[in-house]
Amino acid sequence: MATIPHSVLAVGWIPFTVVVLLIILFTLFYVRYFRCKRDSETSTTVTAVLALTVALLTVALVPVDIFLVSYMKEQDGTFKEWANDSDTRDAIENMMLYAYYTMYALEIVFMFLVLPFMYFYYEEYDEDSTTRSRICAGLKFTIVFVFVAGVLLLVGAFIPTQATPSMNETEWEKLQDLFEGLGKNRGENALSFCISILTLIGMLLLVIYTAYGMNALPIDMIFGTKSAKDEIVEVQGDYDDIQSEIAAIRHKYKHTRRSMSRKDRTKLNDLQDKEKLIKRRERHLEKADKSWCTKCSILWRPFEILTGIILSLLALLILLSLLLTSIDKLLHSLGPKTGYILPQKTLPNPLDITLVYCQAIFPLDYVLMCLIIVYFVVATMAGIRKIGIWFFCLRMFKIRPHKTKTQGLLFMCEIMMLIILALNVMFYNTVPQYVTFGSQKYIDLSHNDTVTVEQCNTGAPRDECVMTQMSTLLTKYFYQMWVFGACYYWANWAFMGIFLLGLLVALCKKRRSAIDGEVDKDDDSDDSDDELLPV
């Protein structure tokens, strides 16, 4: 068995270890920031942190995968000394393959077992309930999700797939070797089918939440928030108007013995509810006006605007790259029956070109790719917070700082896991060259014995270029189950459409309140005022 050099493992996995630590810190902060302190439990908080960590680790493998295949070759197109041995290259590929399968299996366990169980376990909480009764009730409802997972795995293991093309089909002559040895195991097919179904659901959620969040996040940063002082004046004006309406209704019945009509009583109750809400808003605004964050905001406001502009430009760059790749696939791919696989890119892709050239300066491309991943994740979270969690036309949960219900937090983790699964497909479609081959080059001798160094593509000679395991898995399954590849492709067009629509919506919306998310009209108590009380 080939031994992978320790230097390669160190260069590839030490940055990943740092990323893992940052991911754990980020998930801890994020869950604690949004969870409701009053009704949270340690078990559900830990579950949410672990679920988000597993999801983020899955997408964090992509930069490592790209780096390892690129690190095998020199810029002159030759393999490095340690990578000349095909067994060593196979060992690295298998290592990454097992890493992906492990993370995918963990995602399935969390989505079909751990998160549903914790959701129903928490739902069964009652003063008279025992831990044993809660566990039994949680397991009873979780069986349904386990059954669904079992059905998906069983269908995936035995569903007929399209066979690998034969050598006499010239358009696949260069691709057919890429599938050799893959998909022969029913366990792999079962896992791939289940992950593909989940990824398809994730793509639909990505089209809704991420596409809108990529606009809402930077535009909110550019527009900023309203002045707390100005809002206090507005709130006081609204309060005076409501007081006048309440006084008018009461004066109407002051000198009569008539009982108040149902219409006036309903209106009076509504006005009194608004009165309470306005007073709560005023208390929070007064606190915000006195806080040091508000007083110091003038210092970091220019940086907030600059960051918003940079994120907006990055979003437009991602959209342009995705558009060019989608057009390229529409014109030059092998068609829907192959999942719109593109053997060789034709149109230029600005983000793809940038990342490929940045690999010459280690670890610039690694850092840029991680920043793009972070942007997608943060934009997704912003979209979930703005839109909320809906079931058809009913809003189930709102995501608000320190006030998110435990059930909503677990639902949010489930959504995030599905969307992050879909991000791998999004990266494959947005920067296909970089995600598939990195900066690898090969020596081309096909032009009248003239030696030229070309960027790696699927048309390169056998064993001259090494594909990342993520792109290999996607390419193989796009062909064997072409319906998924076709759905993912057309989901890209839906993503771009929702992105443009979300841009118009974000531009037309008013500036955020200085206490955005702290006070909500649907609150049924004054819990949001607890933090205003002296300790």
N, C-alpha and C positions, 0 to 999 in steps of 0.2 A: 504493500500500500504506500502511495506517495506521501511524503512529509512536506507540509506547507512550511516554508521558511518563517522563523519567528519574526523577522523584520517585517514581512508582509502582513502577518496577523496584527502586529503592533500598529503599523501605519493605518491599517484598515479599521481596526476595532477600538483603538484608544479614543479617537474622536467620537465614535458611537457610544462609548461608555460615558463620556462627558454629556452627550445628548440625552442619554438615559437619565442621568442625574437631574438635568434641567427639566426633563419631562415630568419626573416625579414631583419636583418642586412646583412646577406650573400647575399640575393637576390638583395638588394639595391646596394651593392658593385659590384656584378657580372654584373648586367645590366648596371650600369654606366661605368664599366670598358670596356665593349665591344661595347656599343652603339657609333654611329658616331655623334659627337657633331654638325656637320654642318647641318644634315638633320633630327635630332630627334625632336620630339614634346613631350610636357609634358604628353599628353593623352596616347600616345603609350608607353612611359617609365613607367607610372603608371600601365598600363595594363600588361606589361611584368612582372613587379615586383609582382603584384597580382597573375598572372597566375602561376609563379614559386612558390610563397608562398603556394598557394592552393595545388599544386602538392606535394611539400615537406611535407606539413602538413598531407597529406593522408598517406604517408609512415611513418611519425613520430608517427602515432597512433599505429603502430605495437608493439613497445617496451612497451607502456602503456598497451595494451591489454594483452601481455604476463605477465607483472608484476602483474596485477590485479588478474588473475586466479591463479598465483603462490602464491600470498600473502594470498589467502584464506586458505591454508593448512600449517600444521606444517611438520617438517621433519620426524616425526614418522607416517605420513600418515593420521592423524586426521585433521578435519576441525577446524579452529580457532573458538573461541566462537561466534564472531560476524557473522561468515559465516555458522554456523550450520543451520540457518534459510534458507530454500530453496527460500523463497520470496526475501531475501536480495541478494542471488546469482543471481536470475532472474533479479532483478533490475539492478545489475551491468552489466549483459550480455546485457540487453536491452539498457542501456546507451551507451555501446560500439557499439552495432548494429546501433543505431540511429546516432552515430558519424560517422561511416563508410558510411552510406547511405547519410548523409549530405555532406560529402566530395566528394563522388562519384557524387552526383547530381551537386555540384558546378563544378566539372571537366567537366561534360557533358555540362553545361551552357557555360563555358569558351571555350571549344573546338569547339562547334557548333554554338555559338552565339557571344561571346565577341571578341575572337581573330579574327575570319573571318571578323566581322564588322570593327574592328580597322584596319585590313589589307587593306580592300577596301576603308575605310574612308581616310586612308593615301594616297592610290594610286590616289585618286581623287584630291589631292592637286594641286592647280594651282594659279597663281597670280590673275586670274579673278574669281576664284571659291569662293563661300560663304560657311559658315558653314552649312547652310540649304541644299544647293545642295550636299555637301559632305555627309551629313547624309542620304539624300534620296538615293544617289547612293550606299552608303555602305549597307543600308537596302535592296536595290533591289537585290544585289548579295548574301547577307547573307541568304535570304529566301531559297536559294538552300540547304544550310547546315542545316537550321532548318527543311526543308522537309525531308532530309536524317535522321536526328535524330528522327523525328516523325515516319518515316517508321520503323526504328530499334526498337523503343519502342512499336509500334503497333504489329510488328512481335513477339517480345519477350513476349507480353501479351497473345498472342493466339497460339503461336507455341506449338505443343504437346510435352510434356516432358516424360521421362521414369518414371514410377511410382515407389514409394518407395517399396523395396522388402518386401515380406511377411515373417512371422516368420519361416516358414518351410524351408527357405533357410539358412542353417547353417552358411555359410560363412559371411552372413550379419546379423546374429542374434544379434551381438553386435553393429552393426552400425545403424540399422534401427531406433532406438530411437533418434539418433542424429538429424534426419531430422524432428522430430515431431513438428508440428506447423510452419515449415518453408516452404515457397514456395506456401502457400495457397492463397496468395494475388497476384492478377495479376500485381499490381503495382510493387511488388518485382521482379516478373519474368521479367517484362519489363525492369526494371533498370538493373537486373543481366545480361540479354541478351545483352543489349547495352554495358555495361561495359566489358562483355566477348569479344565482337567483337573488342572493342578498345584495350583491353589487348592483344588480338591476334596480332593486328597490332604493338602494343608496343613490343611484344616478337620478332617480325621480326627486328624491329629497334634496340632492345637490342642486338640481335645476331650480328648485324653489328657494331654499335657504341661502345657499352659497352665492348664487347669481345676484340675489338682492343684497346680501351682506357685503359683497365686494363694492357696491356703490354706497350703501348706507354708512359703512364705517368711515371711509375717507371724507365723504361729503359732510358728515356730522363733525368731523375734526376741523374741516375748513370753515363751516358756518359757525361752529362754537355753540355756546349756550347763552340763554338770555341773562341779563343782569338781574341779580337777586333783588336789588333795590327797586328796579322797574317793575318786577313781578309783584313785589309787596304792594306797590301802589295800585296795580291792576286788581289784585286780590281784594284789597280794601274797598275799591270801587264796586266790585262784584258783591261784596258783603253788604254794602250800603243798599244796593239795588234789591237784594233779597230781603233785607230787613223791611224795606218799604213795601214790598209785595206781601210779606207776612202781616205787617201792620194793617194793610188795606183789607185783607181777608178777615182778620179779627174785628176790625172796625165795622165791617159789614153786618156782623151779628152782635155787636156790643149792646145796642139799645133795643134788641128784639128778643123775644122768647123762642124764636124759631131755632130748631136744631140745624147744625151745619149740614149742608148738602153733601152727598157722597163725592161729587166732583170737586167741591172746594176742600173737603177733608183730604182727598187724595193729593190735590195740589199743595195743600199745606204741609203734608208729610214729606212730599218731594222737596219742597223748599227748605224744610228743616234738615233733611239729609244733606242737601247742598250746603247749608249753613255750617254743619259740622265739618264737612269736607274742606270748605274754604278756611275755617279756623285751623284745621290741621295743617293745611298747606301753608298758612301764614306762619305757624310755629316753626315748621321745617325751613321755610325761606329765611326767617329771622336767624335761625341757627346757621344756615349756609352763609348768610351775609356776614356773620361774625367770625366764621372759620378762617384759619390761616391759609387754607387751600385757595379760598376765594380771593383773599388779599394778595396772595403770591401768583395768582393765575396770569396776571399781566406780564410776568417774567417769562413763563413758558408758553404763552399764547403764540408768539412767532414760530416756535419750534413745532407746536401742534399744527399750525397752518402748513408749514413746510412738509411735515410728515404726511399730512392729508394729501397734499399735491403729489408727493412722491408715490404714495399708494394708489392714487387715481391714475397716474401715468403707468404704474406697473399693471394695474387692472386692464388698461387699454392695450398694453403690450401683450398681455396674456390673451386677450380677446382677439387681437390681430393675428397672433401666432396660431391660435386655434382655428380661426377663419381660413387662413392660408392652408393649413393642413387638411381641413375638411374639404376645401375646394380641390386640393391636390388629390385626395382620395376619391372624390366624385369623378374626376377626370381620368386618373391614371391608376386607380386601384384595380384589384382583380375581381371586383364586383361584390354584390350582396351575398352571393353563395359562398364567399370566403370570409365573410365578416368585414369586407372592405379593407383587406390587408393591402398595404402599399409596399411593394418590393423595393422601390427606390424613390426617394423624394425628388420632385421636379421643381416646385416653387420654393423660393427662399423663405426661411422662417427666422425672423430676427432674434427671438428668444433662444431658439435652438442653436443658432450660430454663436450667440454670445456665450452660452454655457459651454459649448464645445471648445471655444478658444480660451475660455477662462481656466480650463483644466491644465493649461501650460504653466499656471502659477498656483501651485499647491499651497493651501487648500481653498483657493478663491471660489472655485466652482462648487465645492462642498458647502461652503458657507452660504453662497447665493441660493443653492438648491434648498438648503435648510430654511433660509429666510422666506423663500416662495412657499414652502410647506407651511411655515408658521402663518404666513399671510392668508392662505386658504383656510387654515383651521380657525384663526381669529375672525376672519370674515364670516365663516359658517356660524360661529358662536354669536356674532353680532346679528346675523340674519335670524337665528332662532330667538334671540332676545327681542328683536323688533316684531317679529311675526307671531311668536308664541307657538304653542303646540295645539294643533287642531285635529279634530276627528270629523271629517267632512265639513259641515258648516258650523260645528260647535267647537268653541274654544275650550280645551280641557284644562290647560295650565298656562300661566304666565311665568316667564323667567325674569325675576327681579332680584337685585342685590339684597342678600340677607332675608329675603321673604319668599323664596321659591319653596313650594311644598316638596316634601320628600318624594312623593310619587312623581311630581314634575321633574325633579332632579334625576330620578332613575330613567324616566322617559327620555329626557334630554341625552343621557349617556347612551341609550339605545340608538337614538337618532344619529348621534355623533359617530358611533361605531359603524353604522351603515354608510354614512357619508364618507368617512375616512377610507373605507374599503373602496368606494368609487373613485377616490382621489388617484389611486394607482392607474386606473383606466384614463382619467383625465390627464395625468402627466404623460402617459403613453401617446395620447392624441395631440397634446399641446407641443411637446418637445420630443418627437419620435426618434430622431437621430441620436440625441444625447442620452435618452433613457434606454435605447437599445444597444448602442455601441460605445457611448461616451466619446472620447477623443481618439479612439483607435484608428490607425491607418494600416494599409497593407501595400505591398510592392506589386504593382500591376505590370505584367509582361505581355499583355494581349495586343499592344499596338506596335506591330512590326518589330518586335524584340526591343522596343524602347522602354527603358526602366523609368517608371513614374510612381510616385507615392500618392495614393488616393485615400479618401475617407472611407472607412468600412461601411459596407451596405450588404444587403442579402444577396447581391450578385457577385460578391467577392469569392475567390476560390475556396474550396473546402479547407477547413482548419486554419485559415488565415485570419479570421475574425471570430471573436467570442462574444456571443450575445449575453446580455444580462438575463438572470433567471426569471425576473418578472416579465420581461418582454417575451421570453421563450414560452412561458406558461400562457400568456395572453394570446400570442400568435397561434400557438398550437390549438388552444380551445376556441379561438375565433373561427378556425377552419372546421374543427370537428363539430362544434355546435354554433353554426354560423348565425343563427337567429340572435344570439346574445351580442355578437359583434355588430350586427346590423342595428340592433336596438341601441347599443352604446353610441354608434355613429350618429344616428338621428337625434339622440339625446343631446349631442354636442350642439346641434342647430337649435334645439329648444333652449339650451343653456344660453346661447348667444342672444336669442330673442327675449328671454326673460331678463337678461342682463341689460339690454337697451331699454326695456320697459321699466325695470327697476331704477335705471338712471333718471328717467323722466319723473318717476314718483319721488325719488330722493331729492331732486332739484326743486320740486314744487312744494315739498313739505316745509313747515315753519321750523324755526330754530328750536332746539331742545330746551326744555325747562331747566333751570338751575338745580332742581331737585327731581330730575327725570327718574321715574321708577320708584321713588321713595313713598309717594302717596298715590293711592289708586282709588277710583270711585267705587270699585267693587269690593273694597275691604269691608268686612262686617264688624270690625273692632278697631280699637285705637292702638293696636300692637305696634304700629309704625312709630308711635310717639314714645315708646319705652326708652329708646336710646337718648331721648331729650331730658329724661329725668336725672337728677343728680344721684351719683352713686354714694 
